[in-house]
Amino acid sequence: MRKTLSRIAVAGTGVATLLVFTASPALADTDKTISNGHGWMKYYDDGDTFQVCDTNADGHGVTGELVQVYPGGSTTIRLTLTDGGDSGCSAKKGYNVGNGFNEQYEMWLSWNGGGATVKSAPFNE
């Protein structure tokens, strides 16, 4: 009987610990970064801020977009940032990323000289 109660107590403690860590978004690093060979785009969860940086002096900048993705695949561009031709990574702007039902976002990063667009995995707040 004691062994059974001990096992139940240990299992209950494990479940409670799991629930605390999965229900505490402040404990997880939720910043996100995507990059290509020409620059990067980053989402800073603390403050809902996005930043784009052109890392190559090749005559072309980079463009980052925050895109809301709806069920069924339709999309709406919520934010566009471009960087290039200046020193530093000054292209930075905030957008309040939501966490409502079916509210998903992706970051898209393109090199302004052509090529494929890099896309992040879907996310929300």
C-alpha positions in Angstrom: 0.0 0.0 0.0 2.8 2.4 0.9 4.6 1.7 -2.4 1.4 2.5 -4.3 0.9 5.8 -2.5 4.5 6.7 -3.0 4.3 6.1 -6.7 1.1 8.1 -7.0 2.8 11.0 -5.1 5.8 10.9 -7.4 3.7 10.8 -10.5 1.5 13.6 -9.2 4.6 15.8 -8.5 5.9 15.2 -12.1 2.5 16.1 -13.6 2.3 19.3 -11.5 5.9 20.3 -12.5 5.1 19.7 -16.1 2.0 21.9 -15.9 3.9 24.7 -14.2 6.6 24.8 -16.9 4.2 24.5 -19.9 1.8 27.1 -18.5 4.5 29.7 -17.8 5.3 31.5 -21.0 7.7 33.9 -19.1 10.0 30.9 -18.5 10.4 30.1 -22.2 12.6 32.0 -24.7 10.1 33.0 -27.3 12.3 35.4 -29.4 12.6 34.1 -33.0 15.2 34.7 -35.7 15.3 33.8 -39.4 18.2 34.5 -41.7 19.5 34.0 -45.2 23.0 34.7 -46.6 22.2 38.4 -46.8 20.7 39.3 -43.5 18.3 38.4 -40.7 14.9 39.2 -39.1 14.2 38.9 -35.4 11.1 39.0 -33.2 11.6 40.2 -29.7 8.7 38.8 -27.6 9.4 41.3 -24.8 7.8 44.4 -26.4 6.5 42.7 -29.6 9.3 44.3 -31.6 10.6 43.2 -35.0 14.1 44.1 -36.5 15.6 43.5 -39.9 19.3 43.7 -40.7 21.2 43.7 -44.0 24.6 42.0 -43.3 26.2 42.2 -46.8 27.5 45.3 -48.6 26.3 43.9 -51.9 24.2 46.8 -53.2 20.9 45.2 -52.2 19.1 45.3 -49.0 16.7 42.9 -47.3 13.0 43.1 -46.6 11.3 41.5 -43.7 7.5 41.1 -43.4 5.3 40.0 -40.5 2.5 38.0 -42.1 -0.7 36.9 -40.5 -1.7 33.4 -41.8 -5.4 32.4 -41.6 -6.9 28.9 -41.7 -7.2 27.9 -45.3 -3.9 29.6 -46.2 -4.9 33.2 -46.9 -2.5 35.8 -45.6 -2.3 39.5 -44.7 1.0 41.5 -44.4 0.9 43.3 -41.1 4.4 44.9 -41.0 7.1 45.5 -43.6 10.7 46.5 -42.7 13.6 47.1 -45.1 17.3 47.5 -44.3 20.2 48.3 -46.5 22.3 51.3 -47.5 22.9 52.5 -44.0 25.2 51.6 -41.2 23.9 49.4 -38.5 20.6 47.6 -38.2 18.2 50.5 -37.7 15.1 48.9 -39.2 13.0 48.2 -36.1 9.3 48.5 -35.4 6.7 47.1 -33.0 3.5 45.2 -33.8 1.2 43.7 -31.1 1.3 40.0 -31.9 -1.9 38.4 -30.7 -2.6 35.0 -29.3 -6.3 34.5 -30.2 -7.9 31.4 -31.6 -6.6 30.8 -35.1 -4.2 33.8 -34.8 -0.9 32.7 -36.4 1.9 34.7 -37.8 5.0 34.1 -39.8 8.1 36.2 -40.5 9.2 36.3 -44.2 12.7 37.5 -45.2 13.7 38.3 -48.7 16.9 39.6 -50.3 16.1 42.5 -52.6 18.5 41.1 -55.2 16.2 38.1 -55.9 16.0 34.5 -54.7 13.8 32.6 -52.4 12.0 34.0 -49.4 12.9 32.5 -46.0 9.8 31.9 -43.8 9.6 31.1 -40.1 7.4 28.5 -38.5 4.0 29.8 -37.5 3.9 31.5 -34.1 1.8 33.7 -31.8 2.2 35.4 -28.5 
